[in-house]
Amino acid sequence: MPDGLSGAPDGAALDLDAARRILADAARGADDGELFIEDSRSESFLWDDGRLKSASYDASKGFGLRIVSGERAGYGHSSVLDEAAVQRAADAAGLARRGHEGSLDASPQRTNVKLYQDIDPLAAPSFTAKTDLLAEIDAYVRARDPRVVQATVSLAGSRRAVNIVRPDGETFADARPLVRVNVSVTVERDGRRESGSAGAGGREDYAVFIAPDRWKALAEEALRIALVNLDAEPAPAGEMDVVLGPGWPGILLHEAVGHGLEGDFNRKGTSAFAGKIGERVAAPGVTVIDDGTFENRRGSLTIDDEGTPTGRTVLIEDGILKGYLQDRMNARLMGVSPTGNGRRESYAHTPMPRMTNTFMTAGDKDPGEILRALKRGVYAVNFGGGQVDITSGKFVFQCTEAYYVENGQIKYPIKGATLIGDGPTALTRVTMVGDDLKLDEGVGTCGKGGQSVPVGVGQPTLYIQGLTVGGL
């Protein structure tokens, strides 16, 4: 990292030696703290109704300074990168150490691993090339089927450079690229309209996702889902067995189970999984892992937002609860090691335990065998929005592609299906786990405490007994 970081609106530069001294003084007698400096640029394009509806470019620079004393954390942040602003933030954050005498935690260990290249996705292709591509995708989708009445295509890219300065003077740096492509299609027949969507993304440049074979596959998938929904019948209602497809349906696992395994909820005793380390919390064969080390994945990070290298954290192994996701503060208070899951939306936010790529590992069952075992129920392939109560694990998820099944045979697609249950109970009702583990295509965004971060999800085909299905 350079000795001076330019970025203040008036052209001033942040003297890092001075910033280190300010941080060290503010953290004296505290347990932890850091200066988090960020330089981010992002863009987005939206093609809708046959035209470029919006195009935006944003750039932001700033810092956040945190002081941690016991369970208290003081935080100050500013978009002005100069010594005076850092001092004001330190004065405010330092109030957290009043009446506290601690010793600073050691800085994170360094890593030589690079999970993605330091590239700038915004550099290429050109503005004109991007808008031409959006128009081409729109035309392609409309030409595929005369029932297409609307197509919406979006591109989004960003580069987020972060520098994390520790009170002992150690500095950690990371540059994080991220792109995403989405296609949505609306079809109409006899006055009835239905939609479908597909997307892909990751920590690479646009070229990976806008190659013709890639975007055409997304367009075809969005159209396929829309046409399936055009033939869908109202979903049945009641308690029944459910088969979840591989990949994106792991969002249910993420929301209904993953959040309940984050360290802060368990330290405070507000999670359904609190105090259950070593106990059986899921059916045999169920193993849940959070892994931030997959190359180029949307949820991956070389280091988290506290400087800790991400890792592979086993949360549930063969049905037994093994651990939680930890940032530095909650790990210290619980007497365990950080897991590299301290994440924040931006410099204006404090870090908290968050998921990276969370998934259930593969089992030994053939997916066809699992579906054939379903006598009467729902085969859920894709999900839309949902709601989850972290304390109880209760969830409601809307299916965007689902089928009614009888005697192991798909009878017809259904619409309006919602899955209702609670994560802890659902885990105990998993009776078959497929051998077809699949991660999502790179479109997940997770919200918690008013902050949003990119994540990944995944799972194999699952058979779950006795979920409540809500229908139209």
Disulfide bonds with the S-S distance in Angstrom:
none
